[in-house]
Amino acid sequence: MAANPFDRLAVRMDSVTASRLGREVTINGTEMIAVESHFLPEMGALGGDGLSLVVFDADYRARTGDVVTFNGDEYSVTRHAKFNGKSQIWLE
């Protein structure tokens, strides 16, 4: 359990977010829960609309090239970063 009230609240919020908004994805053959995240085109034709996922699995360590099956389509991870302590992955 988290050590302070803020951390405990953050754990509870993550749990609610994953249970209500999370969708099942398969990453490198392992099923996980992730929340879809679209980002707006920032540079017009150079940026475009993209798809990213925030993965709610503490054991997942994102790597470029990971194979992701989401909504029946197969993608590859093109970049990744930490988002509130979780892996955020961009798909192409």
C-alpha positions as CSV (number, residue, x, y, z in Angstrom):
1,M,0.0,0.0,0.0
2,A,1.2,3.5,-0.7
3,A,2.8,5.4,2.1
4,N,0.9,8.7,2.1
5,P,-2.7,9.9,1.3
6,F,-1.7,11.4,-2.1
7,D,-0.1,8.2,-3.3
8,R,-3.1,6.1,-2.0
9,L,-5.5,8.4,-3.9
10,A,-3.4,8.1,-7.1
11,V,-3.5,4.3,-6.8
12,R,-7.3,4.4,-6.4
13,M,-7.6,6.8,-9.4
14,D,-5.5,4.5,-11.6
15,S,-7.7,1.6,-10.6
16,V,-10.9,3.4,-11.5
17,T,-9.4,4.7,-14.8
18,A,-8.2,1.2,-15.8
19,S,-11.5,-0.5,-14.9
20,R,-13.8,2.0,-16.6
21,L,-11.7,3.3,-19.6
22,G,-9.2,0.5,-20.0
23,R,-9.3,-1.9,-23.0
24,E,-7.6,-5.2,-23.5
25,V,-4.5,-5.1,-25.7
26,T,-1.9,-7.7,-26.5
27,I,1.8,-6.6,-26.3
28,N,4.4,-9.2,-27.5
29,G,1.8,-11.9,-26.8
30,T,0.9,-10.8,-23.3
31,E,-2.6,-9.4,-22.5
32,M,-2.6,-6.1,-20.7
33,I,-5.0,-3.2,-19.9
34,A,-4.4,0.1,-21.6
35,V,-6.2,3.4,-22.1
36,E,-6.3,4.9,-25.6
37,S,-4.9,8.4,-25.9
38,H,-5.2,10.5,-29.1
39,F,-3.0,13.5,-29.5
40,L,-3.8,16.5,-31.7
41,P,-1.9,17.4,-34.9
42,E,0.6,20.0,-33.8
43,M,2.4,20.5,-37.1
44,G,-0.3,20.0,-39.7
45,A,0.8,17.5,-42.3
46,L,4.1,16.9,-40.6
47,G,2.4,15.7,-37.3
48,G,-1.0,14.3,-38.1
49,D,-3.3,12.6,-35.6
50,G,-1.7,9.7,-33.9
51,L,-2.6,6.9,-31.5
52,S,-0.9,6.2,-28.2
53,L,-1.8,4.0,-25.3
54,V,-1.1,4.3,-21.6
55,V,-0.4,0.8,-20.3
56,F,-1.7,0.0,-16.8
57,D,0.7,-2.9,-16.2
58,A,3.5,-2.2,-13.8
59,D,5.7,-5.0,-15.2
60,Y,5.6,-3.8,-18.8
61,R,8.8,-2.1,-20.0
62,A,8.2,-0.5,-23.4
63,R,10.6,-0.9,-26.2
64,T,10.6,0.4,-29.7
65,G,9.4,-2.3,-32.0
66,D,7.1,-4.1,-29.5
67,V,4.2,-5.7,-31.4
68,V,0.8,-4.5,-30.2
69,T,-2.6,-5.9,-31.1
70,F,-5.4,-3.3,-30.4
71,N,-9.0,-3.4,-31.6
72,G,-8.1,-6.3,-33.9
73,D,-5.3,-4.4,-35.7
74,E,-1.5,-5.0,-35.3
75,Y,0.8,-2.1,-34.6
76,S,4.4,-1.5,-33.8
77,V,5.6,0.8,-31.0
78,T,7.5,3.7,-32.5
79,R,8.4,5.6,-29.4
80,H,7.6,5.5,-25.7
81,A,7.8,7.6,-22.5
82,K,6.7,7.5,-18.9
83,F,3.3,9.1,-18.2
84,N,2.4,9.3,-14.5
85,G,4.7,6.4,-13.8
86,K,3.1,4.2,-16.5
87,S,4.4,3.4,-20.0
88,Q,2.9,5.5,-22.8
89,I,3.5,4.0,-26.2
90,W,2.9,5.5,-29.6
91,L,1.7,3.1,-32.3
92,E,2.2,3.0,-36.0
